[in-house]
Amino acid sequence: MSQEIEYPSSAIAHTHPARLAARAIERGLLRDFCHDFRYLELACGDASNLLALASRFPEATFVGVDVDSAAIARGLDRAKRLGLQNLSLLARDLREVEPSGPFDYVVAHGVYSWVARDVQRALLESSKRLLADRGVFYVSYNTMPGWGLRGVLRAVMRDAAATETEPRARLRRAKLAVARLQQYIPKENPYGALLGAELAMVQNKHDGYLLGEHLAPHNEALFVTEFLERVEAAGFQFLAEQIPATPDGALEQTLPAELEALGLSPAEAQRQLDVLCYRQFRATLLCHGERSLGVASAEQLRDRGYLAGQLQVLAQEPLLAPGAKLAFETPSGVVVESDQPLQKAALLVLARSWPTGLRVAELMSAALGELKARALLDGTPVSPKLIEDAIGDLLELVSRRQLELLPWSPSSADSVPTRPALPELTRLEAARGHVTTPRHEPLTLDALRTALLPLLDGHRDLLQLAAELRALREAGELVLDPDQARVLADDGALHQLIQQVVREALRFGLFPASPVVTPGPGRASGTLN
């Protein structure tokens, strides 16, 4: 891959160790989530994923391996700037991986489908050696049937670019082929609609992504049955799937069990699920084949985990009274509705608490307090059955991936001082156009936020931040859309916009619970939000 066009890199939410541990606890592989774990990422690129994790888990040990020495050098430079002592990065071919194991978590994201078969075999063999006895192995890969048509388009793009060697020239040829196809899409049949969606997806992707996916020398899409055959031959067994097959998670909760009851193998049931969902990508968790596993159940985490949900309340005034429906929307667009007071109150508490998670008992207590504050309890004790039913409904939402129940929760500030201070990692990330939330989810920033967030180092108040933004604009380093450019010229509007961005950062949990101390002039008291 060209060194001038980098594959877009950021935190990978599904690789967070607490999320890996949660799936292992649900099946009885692990008893708890310990913070002094050892974590290995194969094909780590510039370590964007590892840097965010190593910053948040100082007690843990992280190792990253990648064949791209330039990417490793960039990662080492950032690790040095952050003063991270718990992260090691190695420039190695995956066929020569020999870091000191064992590791509790081994992660191979975006590598298996994209390398030759001998490298695939080496990856599985080395991971088998390096994985701890009760460790979790994460592997992502492109899947059929979703990559059937996508693979055809990839072949068209590669053929169009075959005569070129320079990356930008290859991209131009490939994009021209896509644009040509778009002119002749059949308008009135299902295939035309599917083809149009795939072509539009290609046109909207980052150049680095297209070079790494559609123009790369290797990109093998597999049916899940093929993948499971290979990993079982290497000594692994299926533990869990990290990415839901459907936005609401409903079909995967019922279909595989129904198909297995009809005599299909678990692997074949998963393949039929993929066919029905047109699945294009999997992130599968594996463990050693000799380990004994139970049936997955969120009950395993009920008393040890923290419930959390990024929920948007779809009402200006949330009504918790019996019979009145209250709706919440998840980031995937799924709407969760309830007319049960206790469940509505619990979901409302979760919406207000995010990104922090709550113990189940703590959540129920807060939900009952919400009902009491609204005079919706008549003074008699709430029946244990009512509480159990509400908890059961919440655990069902966990099973469908609408809520999270993890053996860990982040903490974040509930206010910021007049001179806001983001962690150095967040400011470094923001300068590259994205940041990582405390729950290890990437946020893409627009030009204004890319310029503003790196300035939140604890040394600038509102007036100074406004002056810095204007200076960047005058120097030609900040290009804004017309609406934002007009705001920049108005003191009051600009101050409001800066305060809005700070409130957004606060809501996403970007400000840590403990104040960030950076060298520089003294900070004034008071709050900006």
MIROKE-627229 format. One record per residue (C-alpha): residue in one letter; x, y, z. Coordinates in steps of 0.2 Angstrom, whole numbers, padded with zeros to 4 digits, always signed. Layout:
<nodes>
aXYZ...
</nodes>
This chain:
<nodes>
m+0000+0000+0000s+0006+0018-0004q+0014+0027+0011e+0006+0043+0005i-0012+0036+0006e-0015+0028+0023y-0029+0016+0027p-0040+0026+0039s-0036+0021+0057s-0045+0024+0073a-0051+0014+0088i-0061-0002+0085a-0075-0002+0097h-0078-0021+0096t-0060-0025+0102h-0062-0017+0119p-0055-0029+0132a-0071-0027+0142r-0082-0032+0127l-0071-0047+0124a-0072-0052+0142a-0091-0050+0143r-0094-0063+0129a-0082-0075+0138i-0090-0072+0155e-0107-0075+0147r-0101-0092+0142g-0092-0097+0157l-0075-0096+0150l-0070-0081+0162r-0076-0077+0179d-0071-0059+0179f-0063-0045+0170c-0046-0041+0178h-0037-0024+0173d-0019-0031+0173f-0022-0041+0157r-0010-0044+0142y-0017-0039+0125l-0009-0043+0108e-0015-0034+0092l-0009-0042+0076a-0008-0031+0060c-0010-0016+0072g-0006-0003+0059d-0001+0014+0067a-0008+0008+0084s-0022+0020+0084n-0033+0006+0092l-0019+0001+0105l-0015+0019+0110a-0032+0023+0116l-0033+0007+0126a-0016+0008+0133s-0020+0026+0139r-0036+0020+0148f-0028+0004+0156p-0011+0008+0163e-0011-0008+0173a-0012-0019+0157t+0002-0024+0145f-0001-0020+0126v+0009-0027+0111g+0006-0022+0093v+0014-0031+0078d+0013-0025+0060v+0024-0028+0044d+0023-0009+0040s+0038-0001+0048a+0032+0016+0044a+0016+0014+0053i+0025+0006+0068a+0036+0021+0068r+0021+0033+0068g+0013+0023+0083l+0030+0023+0093d+0031+0042+0090r+0013+0045+0097a+0016+0033+0112k+0032+0042+0116r+0023+0059+0116l+0010+0051+0127g+0023+0044+0139l+0015+0026+0138q+0026+0013+0147n+0014-0001+0144l+0014-0002+0125s+0027-0011+0114l+0026-0010+0095l+0036-0022+0084a+0038-0021+0065r+0037-0039+0060d+0030-0050+0047l+0015-0060+0054r+0024-0076+0049e+0038-0072+0061v+0027-0066+0076e+0036-0072+0092p+0032-0059+0106s+0032-0066+0124g+0016-0074+0128p+0004-0079+0134f-0010-0065+0130d-0027-0064+0138y-0033-0056+0122v-0027-0058+0104v-0035-0047+0091a-0033-0048+0072h-0044-0035+0065g-0044-0032+0046v-0031-0044+0042y-0037-0062+0039s-0046-0059+0023w-0033-0048+0017v-0018-0059+0017a-0012-0074+0007r-0016-0092+0013d+0001-0095+0021v+0000-0079+0031q-0018-0084+0037r-0011-0101+0043a+0003-0093+0052l-0009-0081+0060l-0019-0095+0067e-0004-0105+0072s+0005-0091+0081s-0012-0086+0090k-0014-0103+0096r+0003-0103+0104l+0001-0086+0111l-0016-0086+0118a-0018-0089+0137d-0027-0105+0143r-0044-0095+0145g-0040-0082+0132v-0051-0074+0119f-0045-0073+0101y-0054-0060+0090v-0054-0062+0071s-0063-0051+0058y-0066-0056+0040n-0076-0052+0025t-0091-0064+0022m-0102-0071+0009p-0115-0068+0003g-0113-0050+0006w-0096-0049-0003g-0103-0059-0018l-0108-0043-0028r-0095-0033-0019g-0081-0045-0024v-0088-0043-0042l-0086-0024-0041r-0069-0027-0034a-0063-0037-0049v-0070-0024-0061m-0060-0010-0051r-0044-0021-0051d-0045-0025-0069a-0048-0006-0073a-0032-0001-0063a-0021-0016-0069t-0010-0006-0080e-0006+0007-0067t+0007+0005-0053e+0005+0022-0044p-0009+0022-0031r-0017+0038-0036a-0018+0033-0054r-0025+0016-0049l-0038+0025-0039r-0043+0036-0054r-0045+0021-0066a-0055+0011-0053k-0066+0026-0049l-0069+0030-0067a-0075+0012-0070v-0087+0014-0055a-0094+0030-0062r-0096+0022-0079l-0106+0008-0072q-0117+0020-0062q-0123+0028-0078y-0131+0012-0084i-0139+0004-0068p-0156-0004-0071k-0169+0007-0063e-0184-0004-0061n-0178-0021-0054p-0171-0027-0037y-0154-0030-0044g-0152-0013-0050a-0156-0006-0033l-0143-0018-0025l-0130-0013-0037g-0134+0005-0035a-0131+0004-0017e-0115-0005-0018l-0108+0008-0031a-0113+0022-0020m-0105+0014-0005v-0088+0013-0016q-0090+0031-0021n-0091+0037-0003k-0077+0028+0004h-0060+0035+0009d-0046+0032-0004g-0036+0022+0009y-0050+0011+0012l-0052+0007-0007l-0034+0004-0009g-0034-0008+0006e-0051-0017+0001h-0055-0016-0017l-0038-0014-0025a-0028-0024-0013p-0020-0040-0020h-0029-0051-0007n-0047-0050-0001e-0055-0067+0002a-0073-0067+0008l-0079-0083+0016f-0095-0092+0021v-0094-0093+0040t-0094-0112+0039e-0078-0111+0029f-0070-0100+0042l-0076-0111+0057e-0069-0127+0048r-0052-0118+0047v-0051-0112+0064e-0057-0128+0072a-0043-0137+0062a-0031-0125+0070g-0037-0130+0088f-0050-0116+0091q-0069-0116+0094f-0083-0103+0092l-0086-0092+0107a-0097-0078+0101e-0100-0065+0088q-0096-0047+0091i-0106-0038+0078p-0125-0040+0077a-0132-0047+0060t-0146-0035+0060p-0149-0018+0068d-0162-0024+0081g-0153-0040+0084a-0170-0049+0084l-0168-0062+0071e-0151-0069+0077q-0159-0072+0094t-0171-0084+0087l-0167-0091+0070p-0151-0101+0074a-0159-0110+0088e-0174-0114+0078l-0163-0121+0063e-0153-0131+0075a-0169-0139+0082l-0172-0144+0064g-0156-0154+0064l-0144-0141+0056s-0127-0139+0064p-0123-0123+0073a-0111-0117+0059e-0124-0121+0045a-0137-0111+0056q-0125-0096+0056r-0123-0097+0037q-0141-0097+0034l-0143-0082+0046d-0129-0073+0035v-0139-0077+0019l-0155-0070+0026c-0146-0054+0032y-0134-0052+0017r-0120-0052+0029q-0104-0044+0023f-0092-0044+0038r-0090-0054+0054a-0079-0051+0070t-0079-0069+0078l-0073-0073+0095l-0064-0089+0097c-0056-0099+0112h-0045-0115+0114g-0055-0130+0107e-0052-0140+0123r-0061-0127+0134s-0079-0132+0141l-0092-0118+0137g-0109-0115+0143v-0124-0107+0134a-0122-0089+0132s-0132-0079+0145a-0132-0061+0150e-0138-0067+0167q-0119-0072+0170l-0116-0053+0171r-0132-0047+0180d-0124-0044+0197r-0106-0041+0191g-0109-0030+0176y-0113-0012+0172l-0128-0008+0161a-0126+0007+0149g-0136+0013+0134q-0133+0027+0121l-0152+0032+0120q-0160+0047+0113v-0177+0051+0122l-0190+0054+0108a-0200+0066+0118q-0198+0083+0125e-0207+0078+0141p-0204+0060+0145l-0220+0053+0153l-0218+0039+0165a-0236+0036+0170p-0244+0019+0166g-0251+0017+0149a-0241+0031+0141k-0229+0025+0128l-0211+0032+0129a-0199+0029+0114f-0180+0029+0114e-0169+0028+0099t-0152+0019+0098p-0137+0024+0087s-0142+0011+0074g-0159+0019+0072v-0169+0006+0082v-0183+0013+0092v-0186+0005+0109e-0204+0008+0116s-0212+0004+0133d-0228+0009+0142q-0222+0001+0159p-0217+0015+0171l-0202+0006+0179q-0194+0001+0163k-0197+0018+0156a-0189+0026+0171a-0174+0014+0170l-0171+0018+0151l-0172+0036+0155v-0159+0035+0169l-0148+0025+0157a-0150+0039+0144r-0145+0052+0156s-0131+0042+0163w-0122+0037+0147p-0107+0035+0144t-0106+0029+0162g-0114+0012+0166l-0124+0007+0182r-0125-0009+0192v-0142-0017+0190a-0147-0014+0208e-0141+0004+0207l-0151+0007+0191m-0167+0000+0199s-0164+0011+0214a-0162+0026+0203a-0177+0021+0192l-0188+0019+0208g-0182+0036+0214e-0187+0044+0197l-0205+0037+0199k-0206+0043+0217a-0200+0060+0212r-0215+0061+0200a-0227+0055+0213l-0230+0039+0203l-0228+0027+0218d-0242+0026+0230g-0232+0022+0245t-0233+0004+0245p-0217-0006+0241v-0215-0011+0223s-0217-0030+0221p-0201-0040+0218k-0209-0048+0203l-0212-0031+0195i-0193-0027+0197e-0188-0044+0191d-0199-0041+0175a-0191-0025+0172i-0173-0032+0174g-0178-0046+0162d-0184-0034+0149l-0167-0024+0150l-0157-0041+0149e-0167-0045+0133l-0162-0028+0126v-0144-0033+0131s-0146-0049+0121r-0152-0039+0106r-0137-0027+0108q-0148-0012+0111l-0140-0010+0128e-0123-0015+0134l-0119-0025+0150l-0100-0025+0153p-0089-0030+0168w-0082-0012+0167s-0088+0006+0166p-0079+0022+0161s-0080+0037+0172s-0080+0055+0165a-0083+0073+0171d-0100+0081+0174s-0094+0099+0171v-0078+0108+0164p-0069+0123+0171t-0068+0140+0162r-0052+0134+0153p-0057+0116+0147a-0043+0103+0147l-0045+0087+0136p-0032+0072+0139e-0017+0073+0128l-0022+0058+0118t-0039+0066+0114r-0031+0082+0108l-0018+0072+0097e-0032+0062+0089a-0043+0077+0086a-0029+0085+0076r-0031+0070+0064g-0050+0072+0063h-0057+0059+0075v-0057+0055+0094t-0060+0040+0104t-0074+0040+0117p-0072+0033+0135r-0081+0017+0128h-0068+0015+0114e-0080+0021+0100p-0073+0033+0087l-0081+0050+0083t-0077+0058+0066l-0075+0077+0068d-0079+0091+0056a-0066+0104+0051l-0071+0116+0065r-0070+0103+0079t-0054+0096+0072a-0047+0114+0074l-0055+0117+0091l-0053+0101+0102p-0034+0102+0101l-0034+0119+0108l-0043+0113+0124d-0027+0110+0134g-0033+0120+0150h-0024+0136+0145r-0037+0145+0135d-0054+0153+0140l-0068+0157+0129l-0061+0173+0122q-0044+0165+0119l-0052+0150+0110a-0062+0162+0099a-0046+0172+0094e-0036+0156+0090l-0050+0150+0078r-0050+0166+0069a-0031+0166+0068l-0032+0149+0060r-0045+0155+0048e-0035+0170+0043a-0020+0159+0040g-0029+0148+0029e-0028+0133+0040l-0046+0132+0044v-0058+0129+0030l-0076+0130+0035d-0093+0129+0026p-0102+0145+0023d-0113+0144+0038q-0099+0141+0050a-0089+0155+0042r-0103+0167+0045v-0103+0162+0064l-0084+0165+0065a-0087+0183+0061d-0100+0186+0075d-0093+0186+0093g-0109+0180+0101a-0113+0167+0089l-0095+0160+0089h-0095+0160+0108q-0111+0150+0108l-0104+0138+0095i-0088+0135+0106q-0099+0132+0121q-0110+0120+0111v-0094+0110+0106v-0088+0109+0124r-0105+0103+0129e-0105+0089+0116a-0087+0084+0121l-0094+0083+0139r-0109+0073+0134f-0098+0060+0125g-0087+0059+0141l-0072+0066+0133f-0067+0076+0149p-0060+0064+0162a-0067+0063+0180s-0050+0069+0186p-0044+0086+0180v-0031+0085+0167v-0015+0094+0172t-0004+0102+0158p+0011+0113+0160g+0007+0132+0157p-0002+0147+0165g-0014+0145+0179r-0032+0141+0176a-0047+0152+0182s-0061+0144+0192g-0079+0143+0186t-0087+0133+0172l-0088+0135+0153n-0104+0124+0151
</nodes>
